[in-house]
Amino acid sequence: MASAIQWPSFGADDSPVEMLAKLSRFYGSDPDFVLAGGGNTSVKVGDRLFVKGSGHALATITAEGFVEMDRPALERILQATADPDRGNREEMYKAGVMAARVHPEKGQRPSVEVVFHHLMPRKFVVHTHATQANLFTCCTSGKALVEKLGGGQVVWVPDVDPGLILAQTIRDALKEHTRKTGRDCPRAVIMQNHGLIVCGDTPDEVRQHTDWMIGILRAHVDNTPARDVFGKVTQLDPQRARSLINVIGPALRGLLASDENLKVITFSDCPTVMSLVGGADGQAVAMGGPLCPDQIVYCKALPMWFDAGGEEAPAKLVEALRQAVRAYEGAAHFPPVVILVKGLGMFAAGADYAAPESAKLVYTDAIKVMAGARRLGQLRYMPQSQRDFFEHWEVEAYRRKIAKGAARAGHASGKVAVVTGAAQGFGLEIAQDLAGEGAHVVLADVNVEGASKAAADLGVKYGAGRALGLAINVTDGASVAEAMHQVVRMYGGLDLLVSNAGVLKAGSVKTQPERDFDFVTAVNYKGYYVCVQKASPIMAVQHLAKADYWSDIIQINSKSGLEGSNRNFAYAGSKFGGIGLTQSFALELVEDGIKVNAICPGNFLDGPLWSDPNNGLFVQYLRSGKVSGAKTIEDVRRAYEAKVPMGRGCQTPDVMRAIYYLMEQKYETGQAVPVTGGQVMLA
């Protein structure tokens, strides 16, 4: 089989559209055939055609994602005389397609290629942008090779304007194929600089033709001698590469921002990318032009190429990037989406993780196509006329809009937040709330399994890439530095650090072991300092790139940071120290556009810190005799609830309101905000 994905089972009770949905998900889930929102499929049922609707991904489409079309109306479009004016022609074509919908009241928009789906002479039609096929479609010798390898069973279609002209060109090519061979349907249609069309009366027929086509193409490539298609490859020293990533990612977040939110920037230095950016001919190949429409839709026509040279200083690197971005925008009239850095790797930009991740995948696939086409012969870029058409075509503008996804509203919309101690309890609930309010969230914890599981759950709920679980030991500078580096690679930087990781060991100063004191101090006090030390340079670069941008560091402190705590001196001392760090950090980091504040919650009585049956504070306080006369855990709990004028412990929504206040407040830094239900009142 050409695909490594498990072939679906088709039941006797499946409707044609349900069968189409399964077939679509099969090919749509395979990155060798479909990336991002590319490709389209259809099935014919009498005088009706069901075709993929715009805005639906083949990988996840259901029967409801297909648009029911009237085939006689589509045939009338196909028979129309093409207006020589591109703009008029495409407006008329789009109007005709929309008028051919059987249920316009549903507001669906069919695939723009619906007309050629109608004319393909079999029931099921699958159009993909298969990588293996595009090695040939984007090669100057591709047509000759495909016709030779296909043995008269493949139709080659030259690059023409999409929509009506493409449909009519395919119609004429099919007629010519029938005239030459006596067969009404080829095993495959190959579209220059575009992709592959296969049809069949059953899903099995589609699979057989696809496997055959991909198989003979792959065999030819495998039998073609390999070579350094982009020239000799050189890479930067790993330590310098790491330093550059930690500056370039945050800088691009700010330089490419179009509003108050910074961009999400994701990075790749996979071998495929490195073969191009490290290749002696890499820049010339990359800047030669786009290869296929998907590149234009998801990556723009051209990437931005940047050479960091020998520059090390962050300020100078930011300025060099600023000039490079300005030059690119001056030539292209829009900001770059893909940024290739010589010898380093590829950055991709977008409003949220989905957009740059799609761009990264599409451009990485384009590099594979570049490499394969050069191995087979010479690259054939899209002609300028086609490139211009796709850059300005309304249908592609609509696809770009769909690809960006709906903007998320919320207090943290567009932000990247790192929460330490987020595998459980207070930290987990903070991370969950931030994600619900639109943030990309990094859950960092020494319990990496718990953090990763929680992040995966958030990804299922809010979308792939919206959360990341990372291992972190806040007392170890190397561990924290590595975590922050991974944040930069995934998202480009961070807007909010919630320093939440904390521990508590209750006991009398007369008897508490020294190791317990050291443990509490290391996590609560030193850990806060280490996290700020490793995160603040990243935030500072973002401010260098965008002078009016402010980021936030918020320590989750405690009411014990505002007043002493009997038989809890180690914890209270570390939290008092945290207030001192907060005020000192605020004074220093204000010049980097970083606000530093602390939140001092009351007792989080329902969380594991208090309620854990083995080591929770209720148990510890009962054992230590901290609550006079307490005989049970419930006695301890009631004693602590009685101390709060509002009669209950602090809860996550109470703290989240304070977090969002501090993020939104532009004129507040160095503060310790009590959230105690009145238990601690500041003078």
Buried (B, 14 or more C-beta within 10 A) or exposed (E): EBBEBEEBEBEEEBEBBBBBBBBBBBBBBBBBBBBBBBBBBBBBBEEBBBBBBBBBBBBEBEBEBBBBBBBEBBBEBBEBEBBEEBEEBBEBBBEBBEEBBBEEEEEBBBBBBBBBBBBBBBBBBBBBBBBBBBBBBBBEBBBEBBBEBBEEBBBBBEBBBBBBBBBBBBBEBBEEBBEEEEEEBBBBBBBBBBBBBBBBEBBEBBBBBBBBBBEBBEEBBEEBEEEEBBBEBEBBEEEBBBBBBBBBBBBBBBBBBEEEBBBBBBBBBEEBBBBBBBBEBBBEBBEEBBBBBBBBBBBBBBBBBBBBEEBEEBEEBBBBBBEBBEEBBEEBEEBBBBBBBBBBBBBBBBBBBBBBBBBBBBBBBBBBBBBBBBBBBEBBBBEEEBBBBBBEBEBBEBBBEBBBBEEBEBBBBBBBBBBBBBBBBBBBBBBBBBBBBBBBBBBBBBBBEBBBEBBBBBBEEBBEBBBBBBBBBBBBBEBBBBBBBBBBBBBBBBBBBBBBBBBBBBBEEEEBEEEBBEBBBBBBBBBBBBBBBBBBBBBBBBBBBBEEBBBBBBBBBBBBBBBEBEBBBBBBBBBBBBBEBBBEBBEEBBEBBBBBBBBBBBBBBBBBBBBBEEEBBBBBBBEBEBBEEBEEBEBBBEBBBEBBEEEEBBBBEBBBBBBBBBBEBEEEBBBBBBBBBEBBEEE
